[in-house]
Amino acid sequence: MTEPAPPRDSSFSRPEPGAAPASAAVSSSAASPSASLSPPTGALLAAALDGLLFVHAQPVPMTRIAELLAVTPEEAEALVLARKADYDADPRAGLQIVINEQGAQLATKACIAQYIQRLEGQKLVSLSLPALETLAVIAYKQPITKAEIEAIRGVNCDGVVATLLEKKLIYVSGEKPVIGRPRLYSTTQDFLYYFGLKSLKELPAPAEDLTIPPVVGPAGAAAPAAETAEPPLPTSSTEEPQS
């Protein structure tokens, strides 16, 4: 005698041809949770901007901010400028918004640098007067070779240039197409951040003449500055470091 077949579950129904499985619909809705979120407004908009800048270590482009907050690029820029003004006007705020060509970034204010330095592993960038002078020459004359820097400053700059490279304030931006192919040095985005500049266009006019002087030859005639070949750097050193 055969056993009766188990009763059919009436709650189960075979999907119609061409219909998407239920599991696909669930995963589709879970994959885009932001689809049901409404754009932030008012105080929440400012808070959302703070959060975006806080969790991102690099500058966030204005277009990306506009995309994430569902506003126009013009509205995003106005919001960033307003929040920057809020931080700047509040003496109790230890943070500031730094704006440069790469976008907006949340950073600590210079007035609390000595306290930040107490954190284990935190090292602040400090520059000697020769380093500042060399950095100024590079900033105004970039791209520039080490021989040209030394011609302007009148002293050897080997150690200072190495220090600026180590602190990621300058980088090797190429080679000059002359005999020896000396390296060319330029400033980095960290340089702009260190001095609070949006771009190199905000540099003040130099206080003195930075014209590269010619080298006087044995007969007293002016000759081009001699360029000496430098030992090759690793490939990674020829690219601007990411801050």
BAPA-481034 format. One record per residue (C-alpha): z, x, y negated; residue in one letter; residue number from 1. Coordinates in Angstrom, 3 decimals, decimal comma. Layout:
ATOM zz xx yy type seq
ATOM Z X Y A NUM $
...
This chain:
ATOM zz xx yy type seq
ATOM 0,000 0,000 0,000 M 1 $
ATOM -1,035 1,464 -3,268 T 2 $
ATOM 1,338 1,645 -6,218 E 3 $
ATOM 0,399 -0,399 -9,267 P 4 $
ATOM -1,065 1,566 -12,154 A 5 $
ATOM 1,360 2,212 -15,017 P 6 $
ATOM 1,027 -0,187 -17,925 P 7 $
ATOM -1,337 0,984 -20,646 R 8 $
ATOM 0,276 1,937 -23,955 D 9 $
ATOM -1,027 -0,658 -26,361 S 10 $
ATOM -0,103 1,576 -29,318 S 11 $
ATOM -2,763 4,083 -28,341 F 12 $
ATOM -6,319 3,419 -29,387 S 13 $
ATOM -9,357 5,569 -28,889 R 14 $
ATOM -10,748 6,861 -32,207 P 15 $
ATOM -14,034 5,462 -33,343 E 16 $
ATOM -17,049 7,763 -32,989 P 17 $
ATOM -17,231 10,172 -35,953 G 18 $
ATOM -13,645 9,530 -37,071 A 19 $
ATOM -11,470 12,573 -37,849 A 20 $
ATOM -8,494 13,187 -35,533 P 21 $
ATOM -5,088 12,264 -36,920 A 22 $
ATOM -3,931 15,889 -36,626 S 23 $
ATOM -6,802 16,999 -38,865 A 24 $
ATOM -5,791 14,503 -41,529 A 25 $
ATOM -2,202 15,734 -41,441 V 26 $
ATOM -3,172 19,399 -41,692 S 27 $
ATOM -5,596 18,610 -44,507 S 28 $
ATOM -2,904 16,987 -46,627 S 29 $
ATOM -0,435 19,775 -45,843 A 30 $
ATOM -2,936 22,464 -46,801 A 31 $
ATOM -3,172 21,252 -50,391 S 32 $
ATOM 0,329 20,177 -51,480 P 33 $
ATOM -0,565 20,762 -55,129 S 34 $
ATOM -3,167 18,001 -54,998 A 35 $
ATOM -0,454 15,394 -55,586 S 36 $
ATOM 1,285 17,371 -58,336 L 37 $
ATOM 0,780 16,251 -61,906 S 38 $
ATOM 0,181 18,900 -64,610 P 39 $
ATOM 3,440 20,047 -66,263 P 40 $
ATOM 4,110 18,892 -69,803 T 41 $
ATOM 6,631 19,598 -72,544 G 42 $
ATOM 9,613 21,705 -71,527 A 43 $
ATOM 8,394 21,857 -67,929 L 44 $
ATOM 5,149 23,457 -69,105 L 45 $
ATOM 7,053 26,259 -70,848 A 46 $
ATOM 9,318 26,672 -67,811 A 47 $
ATOM 6,304 26,842 -65,497 A 48 $
ATOM 4,774 29,587 -67,645 L 49 $
ATOM 8,016 31,587 -67,514 D 50 $
ATOM 8,079 31,255 -63,742 G 51 $
ATOM 4,477 32,393 -63,328 L 52 $
ATOM 5,015 35,481 -65,461 L 53 $
ATOM 8,340 36,247 -63,771 F 54 $
ATOM 7,025 36,323 -60,201 V 55 $
ATOM 3,879 38,318 -61,059 H 56 $
ATOM 4,402 42,038 -61,638 A 57 $
ATOM 1,061 42,501 -63,402 Q 58 $
ATOM -0,341 40,841 -66,548 P 59 $
ATOM -1,703 37,361 -65,816 V 60 $
ATOM -5,069 36,605 -67,486 P 61 $
ATOM -5,138 33,643 -69,873 M 62 $
ATOM -7,858 31,992 -67,814 T 63 $
ATOM -5,667 32,205 -64,710 R 64 $
ATOM -2,684 30,749 -66,582 I 65 $
ATOM -4,875 27,879 -67,767 A 66 $
ATOM -6,066 27,248 -64,217 E 67 $
ATOM -2,571 27,257 -62,713 L 68 $
ATOM -1,081 25,013 -65,401 L 69 $
ATOM -4,098 22,684 -65,571 A 70 $
ATOM -4,665 23,254 -69,292 V 71 $
ATOM -7,538 24,666 -71,329 T 72 $
ATOM -7,682 28,424 -72,071 P 73 $
ATOM -6,983 27,645 -75,731 E 74 $
ATOM -3,895 25,632 -74,795 E 75 $
ATOM -2,761 28,407 -72,464 A 76 $
ATOM -3,054 31,008 -75,225 E 77 $
ATOM -1,172 28,771 -77,673 A 78 $
ATOM 1,579 28,234 -75,101 L 79 $
ATOM 1,919 31,970 -74,433 V 80 $
ATOM 2,111 32,752 -78,153 L 81 $
ATOM 4,723 30,032 -78,656 A 82 $
ATOM 6,873 31,333 -75,795 R 83 $
ATOM 6,493 34,883 -77,107 K 84 $
ATOM 7,755 33,719 -80,505 A 85 $
ATOM 10,702 31,986 -78,806 D 86 $
ATOM 11,748 35,166 -77,012 Y 87 $
ATOM 11,243 37,349 -80,093 D 88 $
ATOM 13,340 35,038 -82,279 A 89 $
ATOM 16,250 34,783 -79,830 D 90 $
ATOM 18,611 37,796 -80,161 P 91 $
ATOM 20,354 36,716 -76,942 R 92 $
ATOM 17,153 36,980 -74,913 A 93 $
ATOM 16,696 40,239 -73,044 G 94 $
ATOM 13,103 39,412 -72,160 L 95 $
ATOM 9,867 39,397 -74,085 Q 96 $
ATOM 6,255 38,454 -73,443 I 97 $
ATOM 3,824 41,337 -73,812 V 98 $
ATOM 0,172 40,449 -74,429 I 99 $
ATOM -2,712 42,856 -73,908 N 100 $
ATOM -6,360 42,752 -72,888 E 101 $
ATOM -5,354 42,094 -69,269 Q 102 $
ATOM -3,300 39,004 -70,094 G 103 $
ATOM 0,381 38,137 -70,581 A 104 $
ATOM 3,343 39,789 -68,893 Q 105 $
ATOM 7,092 39,191 -68,907 L 106 $
ATOM 9,091 42,349 -69,647 A 107 $
ATOM 12,503 43,496 -70,836 T 108 $
ATOM 13,144 44,292 -74,489 K 109 $
ATOM 13,506 47,871 -75,641 A 110 $
ATOM 16,988 47,188 -77,048 C 111 $
ATOM 18,436 46,844 -73,535 I 112 $
ATOM 16,614 49,832 -72,038 A 113 $
ATOM 19,796 51,890 -71,689 Q 114 $
ATOM 21,372 49,189 -69,526 Y 115 $
ATOM 18,282 48,740 -67,363 I 116 $
ATOM 18,339 52,484 -66,759 Q 117 $
ATOM 21,743 52,170 -65,090 R 118 $
ATOM 20,175 50,277 -62,216 L 119 $
ATOM 19,766 52,512 -59,202 E 120 $
ATOM 16,243 53,859 -58,960 G 121 $
ATOM 15,237 52,758 -62,462 Q 122 $
ATOM 13,652 55,556 -64,494 K 123 $
ATOM 12,565 54,993 -68,064 L 124 $
ATOM 9,631 56,861 -69,532 V 125 $
ATOM 10,832 59,427 -72,058 S 126 $
ATOM 8,422 61,748 -73,851 L 127 $
ATOM 8,942 65,007 -75,691 S 128 $
ATOM 7,339 65,636 -79,082 L 129 $
ATOM 4,555 67,823 -77,568 P 130 $
ATOM 3,841 65,070 -75,036 A 131 $
ATOM 3,648 62,445 -77,787 L 132 $
ATOM 1,316 64,639 -79,840 E 133 $
ATOM -0,942 65,252 -76,851 T 134 $
ATOM -0,916 61,569 -75,949 L 135 $
ATOM -1,906 60,690 -79,520 A 136 $
ATOM -4,870 63,078 -79,376 V 137 $
ATOM -6,029 61,545 -76,091 I 138 $
ATOM -5,575 57,995 -77,381 A 139 $
ATOM -7,697 58,589 -80,487 Y 140 $
ATOM -10,349 60,891 -78,992 K 141 $
ATOM -10,710 59,571 -75,428 Q 142 $
ATOM -12,405 60,398 -73,229 P 143 $
ATOM -11,519 64,016 -73,945 I 144 $
ATOM -11,242 67,250 -71,979 T 145 $
ATOM -8,167 69,461 -71,812 K 146 $
ATOM -10,001 72,254 -73,642 A 147 $
ATOM -10,763 69,857 -76,502 E 148 $
ATOM -7,130 68,730 -76,615 I 149 $
ATOM -6,018 72,355 -76,839 E 150 $
ATOM -8,598 73,066 -79,557 A 151 $
ATOM -7,078 70,293 -81,682 I 152 $
ATOM -3,426 71,121 -80,979 R 153 $
ATOM -3,850 74,896 -80,892 G 154 $
ATOM -1,606 75,363 -77,849 V 155 $
ATOM -1,897 75,288 -74,074 N 156 $
ATOM -1,501 71,745 -72,725 C 157 $
ATOM -1,458 72,260 -68,949 D 158 $
ATOM 2,143 71,170 -68,450 G 159 $
ATOM 2,005 68,290 -70,922 V 160 $
ATOM -1,177 66,834 -69,421 V 161 $
ATOM 0,361 67,061 -65,944 A 162 $
ATOM 3,446 65,209 -67,209 T 163 $
ATOM 1,375 62,428 -68,775 L 164 $
ATOM -0,576 62,051 -65,536 L 165 $
ATOM 2,652 61,865 -63,549 E 166 $
ATOM 4,031 59,174 -65,850 K 167 $
ATOM 0,741 57,246 -65,489 K 168 $
ATOM 0,120 57,147 -69,231 L 169 $
ATOM -3,265 58,875 -68,826 I 170 $
ATOM -5,749 59,204 -65,982 Y 171 $
ATOM -8,866 61,184 -65,123 V 172 $
ATOM -11,669 58,911 -66,290 S 173 $
ATOM -14,594 61,137 -65,343 G 174 $
ATOM -16,194 64,536 -65,843 E 175 $
ATOM -18,018 65,887 -68,886 K 176 $
ATOM -21,671 66,718 -68,082 P 177 $
ATOM -21,447 70,368 -69,156 V 178 $
ATOM -21,094 73,674 -67,321 I 179 $
ATOM -17,952 73,562 -65,199 G 180 $
ATOM -17,808 69,741 -65,366 R 181 $
ATOM -14,287 69,581 -66,856 P 182 $
ATOM -12,262 66,430 -66,365 R 183 $
ATOM -12,138 63,750 -69,018 L 184 $
ATOM -8,810 62,101 -69,788 Y 185 $
ATOM -8,204 58,564 -71,063 S 186 $
ATOM -5,164 56,348 -71,561 T 187 $
ATOM -4,068 53,713 -69,044 T 188 $
ATOM -2,872 50,126 -69,327 Q 189 $
ATOM 0,660 51,516 -68,981 D 190 $
ATOM 0,054 53,352 -72,261 F 191 $
ATOM -0,654 50,043 -74,010 L 192 $
ATOM 2,409 48,485 -72,394 Y 193 $
ATOM 4,635 51,437 -73,351 Y 194 $
ATOM 3,688 51,151 -77,028 F 195 $
ATOM 3,439 47,346 -77,116 G 196 $
ATOM -0,285 47,246 -77,892 L 197 $
ATOM -2,787 44,583 -76,875 K 198 $
ATOM -5,691 47,031 -77,039 S 199 $
ATOM -6,663 50,411 -78,467 L 200 $
ATOM -8,017 48,585 -81,517 K 201 $
ATOM -4,415 48,081 -82,649 E 202 $
ATOM -3,796 51,826 -82,961 L 203 $
ATOM -2,974 52,732 -86,576 P 204 $
ATOM -5,237 55,121 -88,438 A 205 $
ATOM -4,400 58,750 -87,546 P 206 $
ATOM -2,254 60,528 -90,115 A 207 $
ATOM -4,254 63,750 -89,832 E 208 $
ATOM -7,748 64,958 -89,040 D 209 $
ATOM -8,369 65,027 -85,287 L 210 $
ATOM -11,828 66,593 -85,433 T 211 $
ATOM -12,355 68,989 -82,543 I 212 $
ATOM -12,755 72,433 -84,166 P 213 $
ATOM -15,563 74,724 -82,950 P 214 $
ATOM -14,792 78,026 -81,279 V 215 $
ATOM -15,840 81,028 -83,378 V 216 $
ATOM -17,917 83,529 -81,403 G 217 $
ATOM -17,714 87,344 -81,598 P 218 $
ATOM -20,368 87,512 -84,334 A 219 $
ATOM -18,551 84,943 -86,439 G 220 $
ATOM -20,971 82,160 -85,591 A 221 $
ATOM -19,650 78,797 -84,496 A 222 $
ATOM -20,072 78,136 -80,807 A 223 $
ATOM -19,274 75,114 -78,658 P 224 $
ATOM -15,765 75,007 -77,253 A 225 $
ATOM -15,652 76,728 -73,892 A 226 $
ATOM -15,065 74,454 -70,957 E 227 $
ATOM -13,474 75,909 -67,862 T 228 $
ATOM -13,783 74,400 -64,439 A 229 $
ATOM -10,638 72,809 -63,070 E 230 $
ATOM -9,596 72,512 -59,434 P 231 $
ATOM -10,669 69,211 -57,858 P 232 $
ATOM -8,239 66,311 -57,765 L 233 $
ATOM -7,780 63,875 -54,891 P 234 $
ATOM -10,175 60,946 -55,062 T 235 $
ATOM -7,400 58,497 -55,946 S 236 $
ATOM -6,495 60,505 -59,061 S 237 $
ATOM -9,874 59,855 -60,658 T 238 $
ATOM -9,124 56,157 -60,980 E 239 $
ATOM -6,798 54,493 -63,413 E 240 $
ATOM -3,493 53,759 -61,693 P 241 $
ATOM -2,458 50,104 -61,516 Q 242 $
ATOM 0,749 49,358 -63,350 S 243 $
